[in-house]
Amino acid sequence: MRRKTKQLRGEKLVLVIKAELGRMVGLSPKECPITISSVAKRLKVSRQTLYSHDLKKVVEEFASIQRENFDEVDEASIRRRPLEERLKDLEHENHVLSEKLDSYIERWVAIEYNSRMLGIDPDELFASAPKPMRSVGRK
């Protein structure tokens, strides 16, 4: 038998709601808008509980703070870097990858050269190995 948890009441409820609103202010209004319904769902209480404790004004204040913190223009500029910066980063990545490719080509050439010096055909070195014989004769 499960024991029921006590519902939050009074001053404790108000403190928990304000703490939750403080956490929600840092989230984007598109992903997690602050409304009476969303706060009630997150805390698993009814909307009536929030209304009866006169928390509608508090919720509206936190919602306006959230909207101010996440202005659409600011949010887009945070996500998108300037084109010049992106171009610079891509050119750097291209340069690093081309150096990596050059080092692989150098190693490949060294392997082929050394195998020829040892009298081994490099094409035979990289040929696929034959399948092993897996059949076992029974006595």
C-alpha positions as CSV (number, residue, x, y, z in Angstrom):
1,M,0.0,0.0,0.0
2,R,1.4,3.4,-1.0
3,R,1.5,6.2,1.4
4,K,0.1,9.4,0.1
5,T,2.3,12.4,0.1
6,K,1.1,15.5,1.8
7,Q,-0.1,18.2,-0.5
8,L,1.8,21.5,-0.2
9,R,-0.2,24.1,1.7
10,G,0.0,27.7,2.8
11,E,3.4,29.5,3.0
12,K,5.3,26.4,2.0
13,L,3.3,26.2,-1.2
14,V,4.0,29.8,-2.0
15,L,7.7,29.4,-1.4
16,V,7.8,26.3,-3.7
17,I,5.9,28.1,-6.4
18,K,8.3,31.1,-6.3
19,A,11.3,28.8,-6.4
20,E,9.8,27.0,-9.5
21,L,9.1,30.3,-11.2
22,G,12.7,31.4,-10.5
23,R,13.9,28.3,-12.4
24,M,11.4,28.8,-15.2
25,V,12.6,32.4,-15.8
26,G,15.8,31.0,-17.2
27,L,14.1,28.9,-19.8
28,S,13.0,30.1,-23.2
29,P,9.4,31.3,-23.5
30,K,9.0,29.2,-26.6
31,E,10.0,26.0,-24.9
32,C,8.5,26.6,-21.5
33,P,6.2,29.6,-21.2
34,I,5.2,30.8,-17.8
35,T,1.4,30.5,-17.4
36,I,-0.9,29.5,-14.5
37,S,-1.5,26.2,-16.3
38,S,2.2,25.4,-16.9
39,V,3.1,26.2,-13.3
40,A,0.2,24.1,-12.0
41,K,1.3,21.1,-14.2
42,R,5.0,21.3,-13.1
43,L,4.0,21.4,-9.4
44,K,1.2,18.9,-9.8
45,V,-1.4,21.2,-8.2
46,S,-4.6,22.6,-9.5
47,R,-4.9,26.0,-11.1
48,Q,-7.5,26.8,-8.5
49,T,-4.8,26.4,-5.8
50,L,-2.7,29.1,-7.5
51,Y,-5.7,31.4,-7.9
52,S,-6.8,30.9,-4.2
53,H,-3.4,31.9,-3.0
54,D,-3.4,35.1,-5.1
55,L,-0.5,34.0,-7.2
56,K,-1.8,35.2,-10.5
57,K,0.1,38.5,-10.3
58,V,3.3,36.8,-9.2
59,V,3.1,34.4,-12.2
60,E,2.4,37.3,-14.5
61,E,5.4,39.2,-13.1
62,F,7.7,36.2,-13.7
63,A,6.3,35.8,-17.2
64,S,7.1,39.4,-18.1
65,I,10.7,38.9,-16.7
66,Q,11.0,35.8,-18.8
67,R,9.9,37.6,-22.0
68,E,12.3,40.5,-21.3
69,N,15.2,38.1,-20.7
70,F,14.5,36.2,-24.0
71,D,13.8,38.9,-26.5
72,E,13.5,37.2,-30.0
73,V,16.2,39.3,-31.5
74,D,18.6,38.5,-28.7
75,E,17.8,34.8,-28.9
76,A,18.4,34.6,-32.6
77,S,21.7,36.5,-32.3
78,I,22.9,34.1,-29.6
79,R,22.2,31.1,-31.8
80,R,23.6,32.4,-35.0
81,R,27.2,33.6,-35.3
82,P,28.2,36.2,-37.9
83,L,28.9,34.8,-41.4
84,E,32.5,36.0,-41.3
85,E,33.1,34.1,-38.1
86,R,31.5,31.0,-39.5
87,L,33.5,31.3,-42.8
88,K,36.7,31.7,-40.8
89,D,36.0,28.6,-38.7
90,L,35.1,26.5,-41.8
91,E,38.4,27.6,-43.6
92,H,40.4,26.6,-40.5
93,E,38.6,23.2,-40.4
94,N,39.3,22.8,-44.1
95,H,43.0,23.5,-43.5
96,V,43.3,21.1,-40.6
97,L,41.6,18.3,-42.7
98,S,43.8,18.9,-45.7
99,E,46.9,18.6,-43.5
100,K,45.5,15.3,-42.0
101,L,44.9,14.0,-45.6
102,D,48.5,14.9,-46.6
103,S,49.9,13.0,-43.6
104,Y,47.8,9.9,-44.6
105,I,49.1,10.2,-48.2
106,E,52.7,10.4,-47.0
107,R,52.2,7.2,-44.9
108,W,50.7,5.4,-47.8
109,V,53.6,6.4,-50.1
110,A,56.1,5.2,-47.5
111,I,54.3,1.9,-47.2
112,E,54.4,1.3,-51.0
113,Y,58.0,2.4,-51.3
114,N,59.2,0.2,-48.4
115,S,57.3,-2.8,-49.8
116,R,58.9,-2.4,-53.2
117,M,62.3,-2.1,-51.6
118,L,61.7,-5.4,-49.8
119,G,60.6,-7.0,-53.0
120,I,56.9,-7.2,-52.2
121,D,54.2,-6.2,-54.6
122,P,52.2,-3.4,-52.8
123,D,49.0,-4.5,-54.6
124,E,49.3,-7.9,-53.1
125,L,49.7,-6.4,-49.7
126,F,46.3,-4.7,-49.9
127,A,44.5,-7.6,-51.6
128,S,41.8,-9.2,-49.6
129,A,42.7,-12.4,-47.7
130,P,41.0,-15.6,-48.8
131,K,38.2,-17.0,-46.6
132,P,39.4,-19.6,-44.1
133,M,38.5,-23.2,-44.5
134,R,35.9,-23.9,-41.9
135,S,34.9,-27.4,-42.8
136,V,36.1,-30.1,-40.4
137,G,36.3,-33.7,-41.5
138,R,34.4,-36.1,-39.3
139,K,35.9,-39.5,-38.3
